[in-house]
């Protein structure tokens, strides 16, 4: 493992094949933990991962990330989602220029949702690099792998119930035995056989009728209750 505490010559001689980029945040963590908690944890987990990968370069953890939801609390500093995406892209492009084509991004803050579409976008645009998340189900953990993500039982049931004339037979059932994050790396055209990830043969249009009504009822209740709660907590909207 090499780090930014090594010299340029030492890094060149080590010729790391993988870069580990930890991403934390700088935000409130209650009255008992420092605002640097996510950054500290990201830096530590990144170090442990890079040590285990051996041929890796460990980058300093990004401390500023997307923490808008914590801005009411002292000490929080946030980047806009698009800014964080551009920071990550610039880092990846720097690594690519240096010949490091495999990058692992490790995030310790759930609010950094922009990382997922950023990984997907960069993998789509640059076929000569591989950017992956630091976590996902392993091959021997099938219970963690999704059985339904796209054009399977649920969506087929819904379309068949609402617009039966638009359903053209059935694509074969297919579950690739991968984590859904693989679609951030390669897309459905490679991860699946026909674009289906699931079991359209199990479609249940009658069941879809019931679930659609229940879903709409739940959503309407949520919308009413949420607006009421926001008015209670924040005050009514200004006229």
C-alpha positions as CSV (number, residue, x, y, z in Angstrom):
1,X,0.0,0.0,0.0
2,X,1.2,3.5,-0.8
3,X,-0.3,6.8,0.5
4,X,0.2,10.5,0.0
5,X,2.9,10.3,2.6
6,X,5.1,8.4,0.1
7,X,7.1,10.3,-2.5
8,X,6.2,10.5,-6.1
9,X,9.1,8.2,-6.9
10,X,8.0,5.6,-4.3
11,X,4.5,5.6,-5.7
12,X,5.8,5.2,-9.3
13,X,8.0,2.3,-8.2
14,X,5.2,0.6,-6.3
15,X,3.0,1.0,-9.4
16,X,-0.4,0.6,-7.6
17,X,-3.1,-1.0,-9.6
18,X,-6.0,0.1,-7.4
19,X,-6.9,3.3,-5.7
20,X,-9.1,3.5,-2.6
21,X,-11.1,6.7,-2.3
22,X,-12.9,7.1,1.1
23,X,-15.7,9.6,1.4
24,X,-16.9,10.9,4.7
25,X,-18.6,14.1,5.7
26,X,-18.3,17.0,8.2
27,X,-21.6,17.1,10.1
28,X,-23.2,17.1,13.5
29,X,-23.2,13.7,15.4
30,X,-25.2,14.7,18.4
31,X,-23.8,16.1,21.6
32,X,-21.4,13.2,22.2
33,X,-19.5,12.7,18.9
34,X,-17.3,15.1,16.9
35,X,-18.5,16.5,13.6
36,X,-15.6,14.7,12.0
37,X,-17.0,11.3,12.8
38,X,-17.8,10.1,9.3
39,X,-14.5,11.5,8.0
40,X,-12.5,9.7,10.7
41,X,-14.3,6.4,10.1
42,X,-13.9,6.7,6.3
43,X,-10.2,7.3,6.7
44,X,-9.8,4.4,9.0
45,X,-11.9,1.9,7.0
46,X,-10.1,3.1,3.8
47,X,-6.7,2.4,5.4
48,X,-7.8,-1.1,6.5
49,X,-9.2,-1.9,3.0
50,X,-6.1,-0.6,1.2
51,X,-3.8,-2.7,3.5
52,X,-5.7,-5.8,2.6
53,X,-5.6,-5.1,-1.2
54,X,-1.7,-4.8,-1.1
55,X,-1.3,-3.2,-4.5
56,X,-3.4,-0.2,-3.7
57,X,-2.9,3.5,-3.3
58,X,-4.9,5.0,-0.4
59,X,-6.2,8.5,-1.0
60,X,-7.0,10.8,1.8
61,X,-10.7,10.6,2.8
62,X,-12.8,13.4,1.4
63,X,-14.1,15.2,4.5
64,X,-16.6,17.6,2.8
65,X,-19.6,15.9,1.3
66,X,-23.4,16.2,1.0
67,X,-24.8,17.0,4.4
68,X,-27.6,19.5,3.7
69,X,-29.9,17.6,6.0
70,X,-27.6,18.6,8.9
71,X,-27.1,22.3,8.1
72,X,-29.3,23.5,11.0
73,X,-26.7,22.1,13.4
74,X,-23.4,23.9,14.2
75,X,-20.2,22.7,12.7
76,X,-21.8,21.1,9.6
77,X,-20.2,21.9,6.2
78,X,-21.8,20.7,3.0
79,X,-21.1,20.4,-0.7
80,X,-24.0,20.4,-3.2
81,X,-24.5,17.0,-4.7
82,X,-23.3,18.1,-8.1
83,X,-20.2,19.6,-6.5
84,X,-19.3,16.3,-4.8
85,X,-19.9,14.5,-8.1
86,X,-17.5,16.8,-9.9
87,X,-14.9,16.4,-7.1
88,X,-15.1,12.6,-7.5
89,X,-14.9,12.8,-11.2
90,X,-11.8,15.1,-11.1
91,X,-10.1,12.7,-8.7
92,X,-10.9,9.7,-11.0
93,X,-9.7,11.5,-14.1
94,X,-6.4,12.3,-12.2
95,X,-5.9,8.7,-11.4
96,X,-6.8,7.6,-14.9
97,X,-4.1,10.0,-16.2
98,X,-1.6,8.4,-13.8
99,X,-2.5,4.9,-15.1
100,X,-4.6,3.8,-12.2
101,X,-7.7,2.4,-13.8
102,X,-9.4,0.5,-10.9
103,X,-10.9,2.7,-8.3
104,X,-12.9,1.7,-5.1
105,X,-15.1,4.3,-3.5
106,X,-15.9,3.8,0.2
107,X,-18.6,6.1,1.7
108,X,-19.4,6.3,5.4
109,X,-22.3,8.8,5.1
110,X,-25.7,7.7,3.8
111,X,-26.4,11.2,2.6
112,X,-23.8,10.8,-0.1
113,X,-26.4,9.4,-2.5
114,X,-24.8,11.2,-5.5
115,X,-22.0,8.7,-5.4
116,X,-24.1,5.9,-6.9
117,X,-25.1,7.8,-10.1
118,X,-21.6,9.2,-10.3
119,X,-20.1,5.8,-10.4
120,X,-22.7,4.6,-13.0
121,X,-22.0,7.7,-15.2
122,X,-18.3,7.4,-15.1
123,X,-18.3,3.7,-15.9
124,X,-20.7,4.4,-18.8
125,X,-18.5,7.2,-20.2
126,X,-15.1,5.6,-19.8
127,X,-14.7,2.0,-20.8
128,X,-11.0,2.0,-19.9
129,X,-11.6,2.3,-16.1
130,X,-13.4,0.3,-13.5
131,X,-15.0,2.1,-10.6
132,X,-16.8,0.1,-7.9
133,X,-18.4,0.5,-4.5
134,X,-16.5,-0.9,-1.5
135,X,-19.4,-3.2,-0.5
136,X,-21.9,-5.5,-2.0
137,X,-23.0,-9.2,-1.7
138,X,-20.4,-11.9,-2.2
139,X,-20.9,-14.9,-4.5
140,X,-21.6,-17.1,-1.4
141,X,-24.2,-14.7,0.0
142,X,-27.1,-15.3,-2.3
143,X,-29.6,-14.1,0.4
144,X,-28.2,-10.6,0.0
145,X,-28.7,-10.6,-3.8
146,X,-32.0,-9.2,-5.2
147,X,-34.3,-11.5,-7.0
148,X,-36.4,-8.8,-8.5
149,X,-35.2,-5.4,-9.8
150,X,-36.5,-4.9,-13.3
151,X,-39.3,-6.1,-15.7
152,X,-40.0,-9.1,-13.3
153,X,-43.0,-10.1,-11.4
154,X,-44.0,-6.7,-10.0
155,X,-43.8,-4.6,-13.1
156,X,-45.2,-7.3,-15.4
157,X,-48.2,-7.7,-13.0
158,X,-48.8,-4.0,-13.0
159,X,-48.7,-3.5,-16.8
160,X,-50.7,-6.6,-17.4
161,X,-53.4,-5.4,-15.1
162,X,-53.6,-1.8,-16.4
163,X,-52.6,-2.2,-20.1
164,X,-52.9,-5.9,-21.0
165,X,-52.7,-5.2,-24.7
166,X,-49.2,-3.8,-24.3
167,X,-47.8,-7.1,-22.9
168,X,-46.1,-9.1,-25.6
169,X,-45.9,-12.6,-24.2
170,X,-43.2,-13.2,-21.6
171,X,-39.5,-12.7,-21.5
172,X,-37.8,-15.7,-19.8
173,X,-37.2,-15.5,-16.1
174,X,-33.7,-14.5,-15.2
175,X,-31.8,-13.7,-12.0
176,X,-28.1,-13.2,-12.6
177,X,-26.9,-13.9,-9.1
178,X,-25.2,-10.5,-8.7
179,X,-25.7,-7.6,-6.5
180,X,-27.8,-4.8,-8.0
181,X,-24.7,-2.5,-7.8
182,X,-23.3,-4.4,-10.8
183,X,-25.6,-2.2,-12.9
184,X,-23.5,0.7,-11.8
185,X,-20.6,-1.1,-13.3
186,X,-21.9,-2.6,-16.5
187,X,-25.6,-2.0,-17.2
188,X,-28.5,-4.3,-17.7
189,X,-27.4,-5.1,-21.3
190,X,-24.5,-7.1,-19.9
191,X,-25.8,-8.2,-16.4
192,X,-28.9,-9.8,-17.9
193,X,-29.9,-11.9,-20.8
194,X,-32.9,-9.9,-22.1
195,X,-33.0,-6.9,-19.8
196,X,-35.1,-8.8,-17.3
197,X,-33.9,-9.2,-13.7
198,X,-36.7,-11.2,-12.1
199,X,-39.5,-13.6,-12.8
200,X,-42.2,-12.2,-15.2
201,X,-43.7,-15.7,-15.4
202,X,-45.0,-15.2,-11.9
203,X,-47.0,-12.1,-12.8
204,X,-50.2,-11.7,-10.9
205,X,-52.4,-9.0,-12.5
206,X,-55.2,-9.5,-9.9
207,X,-52.7,-9.1,-7.1
208,X,-51.4,-6.0,-8.8
209,X,-54.9,-4.4,-8.6
210,X,-55.0,-4.9,-4.9
211,X,-51.4,-3.7,-4.3
212,X,-51.9,-0.6,-6.5
213,X,-54.9,0.5,-4.4
214,X,-53.0,-0.1,-1.2
215,X,-50.0,1.8,-2.5
216,X,-52.1,4.8,-3.5
217,X,-53.8,4.8,-0.1
218,X,-50.5,4.6,1.7
219,X,-49.0,7.4,-0.4
220,X,-52.0,9.7,0.0
221,X,-51.9,9.2,3.8
222,X,-48.2,9.9,3.9
223,X,-48.5,13.1,1.8
224,X,-51.3,14.4,4.1
225,X,-49.5,13.5,7.3
226,X,-46.2,14.8,6.2
227,X,-47.4,18.2,5.1
228,X,-49.3,18.5,8.4
229,X,-46.2,17.5,10.3
230,X,-44.0,19.9,8.4
231,X,-46.5,22.8,9.1
232,X,-46.4,21.8,12.7
233,X,-42.6,21.7,13.0
234,X,-41.7,24.5,10.6
235,X,-44.8,26.7,10.7
236,X,-47.3,27.3,7.9
237,X,-46.1,28.3,4.4
238,X,-45.9,32.0,3.9
239,X,-48.7,33.4,1.7
